[in-house]
Amino acid sequence: MKIVSINIGLPREVEWHGRMVTTGIFKEPVAGLVALRKLNLEGDRQADLSVHGGEHKAGYCYAAEHYAYWKRELPGRELPLGMFGENFTTEGLHEDSVHLGDRFSIGSAEVIVTQPRLPCYKLGIRFGSDDMVKRFLASKRTGFYLAVTREGDVGAGDEIRVLARDPNAVPVSEITRLYTSKDFVDADSAALQRISQVAAVPDSWKQYLEERFLDLHP
């Protein structure tokens, strides 16, 4: 497992449906070592801090392997690394095999997996297509966010090493499935119970899933 590309970008204003929108989704690869801090990579910023960035979303990972899928889905479309707004384009880390609470070392930094990425309309801006948000979520190729447990320097080519796995491990794909499910079954309560015990998962996720389970499975 390794980092294929480190991607950063600063917020910019773009026109979308007749209005100006500020977004930090435009990321580009950078060479050399980059400092990974508690809130983001050096030189990288988010536009709307109410839903992006922060300690639980200090970095966003997306699998390089997913690009082949999107090249088939979007024929003729140029897809440079960083196209999905990811800070880390990775190799060998997939939503089915990465778990909430997994701890990794990258370069001299250490990180922990906190949650999947839920796309907002700004992904549509990046692709110039409103339906990209729905297609992205339906693909189940969401990527995931990291919190930084030890600051350090990271760079393209760095190996990603597993340090530990939470005893209540739940795959990233599972929490996405629960988020999008139109109906919960009894067995899902066990997964929700495990998620509730993973310290790295934000309380907002735990509360949302619990309330949704009660609504769909009273």
N, C-alpha and C positions, 0 to 999 in steps of 0.2 A: 504494500500500500504506500502511495506516495502523493506528493503535491505535483501536479503537472504545470500549474500556472497560478501565480498570485495576481489578483486583479483589484485595482482600486479606482476610485473616481470621486470627484467632488460634485455637489448638486449643481444642476443647470436648469435654466428655464427653457421649456419647449412649448410649442403651441399644440393643443389637442382639442379637437372639436370646438374650435373657435375661442378658446380661452388659454391663458398662459398657466402652465403647471410647473412647479419646481420639483425635480426628482433627482435622486442620486443613483438611479438604476444603471446608468451608463458607466460600465467598468471596463478598464483596459489592462492588459498584462504589463507587469513591470519586471525589470531584471534586478538581480542582486538581492540582498537581504532587506527585509522590511520589519520594522518593530511592530509586534502584536501586543496591544495594550488591553486594559480591562474593557474598554468601550468600542474599540475598533482598531484597524490597521493604521499605521502612520500614513497620512496622505489620503485617507478614505473618510468620507462623511455620508450621513444620511440626511434627507431633506425633512421628513416628518418624524420627529423623535417620539411621537405618541404611539406609533405603530412599528417603527423601524429602529434598529440600533438598541443601545442599552446593554446592560450586563448579560442578559439572557440571549442577546443576538449580536454579540461582538464580532462574529464572523459567520459567513454563510458558505456552505460546501455544496458543490454540485458535481456529479460524476461525469468525467470525460466520456465514459462509455455511453451516456445518454445522448450525446451529440449525434451518433449514428442513427438513432431512432428519429430524431428531429430532422435530420437531413432527408430521411425517407418521407416524413410527414410534410415537410416544407420544401419540396424539390425546387432547386434553383436559388434557394435563399442562402445568402452568405451567413455563416454562423461562426464568427470568431470567438475564441475563448473569452469568457466573461459575458457572453451575450445574455445569459439568464440573470445577470446581476450578482453572480457569485463572486465572493472574495477568493475562494479556494476551488480551483478546478482539480478534482482528485481522481486517482486511479485505484480501483479495488475497494471502494466504499460504496455500498448500495443500501437502499432503504430497508431491504429485507434482512440484511446482515448487521447493520449498525443499530444499536439499541440506545434508548433513552438512558442517560446516566453513564454511558461508555466514556472512559477517560483515555485520552491519547497524548502522546508527546509528538510535537512537530518542531523540528529545529531545537532551539533552547526553550521553547514555550511548552506549556501543558494546557490542555483544553478538556471540556466535557460537553457531551451532546445534550441539548436541552429540549428541542422541539422540531417538528417538521416545518417547512416553509409553506405558508398559505399565500398564494399569489393575490395581489391587489391589481387595480386597474392600470397601474404603472407598468406592469409587464406588457399589457396591451399597447401602451405607448412605445415601449422599446421595440416591439415587433410591428407597430403600425396597424394593429388588428384587435378589435374589441373581443373577438372570440378566443383569443390566445389564452386568456385567463381560464376559461372553462376547459379548453383542450389540455392545458398544463396540468390542472388538477385531475382530470380524467385519466391522464397518462400514468398517474401514480409515481411519476418521476419528479418528486418534489424537492429533493435535497433536504438539508437540515441545518439548524443553527448550532453554534457553539458559544459557550461561556469560557472565559479565560481564567484558569486557576493559577497559572504562573506566567507572568509576562516574559517575553523573550523575542528573539529574532527568527524569522521564518523566510524561506525562499523556495522557488521552483526547484524541484528535484529532491526536496527533503523527504526522508522516509517518515511515514506515519506509523508509530508504534503503539500497540495496545498496552495500557498500563493497568487497567482494572475494569471490571464490569459490575454494575449494580446487581445485588442479589435478586432484585425484583425486575430484572431486565425485560423490557418490552420493545420489539422492533419499531423503528420509526414508521414503517409501513402500517403497523397495527394502529397507532394513534391516528394516522391519516384515515384509515378505514373507519374507525369509530367516529371520526369527525364528519365523514361524508355519508355514513350509513343512514338509511331511511327507516331502519327498524333494528332494535337490539334484541338479542336472544339471551336466555339465562346465562349462557357461557361467557357472554361479554362482561358480566359483572366481575368475573375473576380478573380479567385484563384491567378493568377500571380500578380494581382494588390494588393491583400491582403498581399501576401508574401513580396512584395516590401516595404510594410509599417511596417513590423515587424523588429524592430531595432536589435533583437538578431540574425537574419539570416545574415551570412557573405555576403559581397558585391559580392564575387566571385560566390555564388549561384544565387543571384539575376540577375547578368549580364548574366550568362550562360543560365538561363531559359528564359530570355527576348530574347536573340539572337536565341535560339532554337525555340521559338514561332514564331519569324519573319521568320525563315527559313522554318518552316513547315506550317505556316499559314500566307502567305504574304498578 
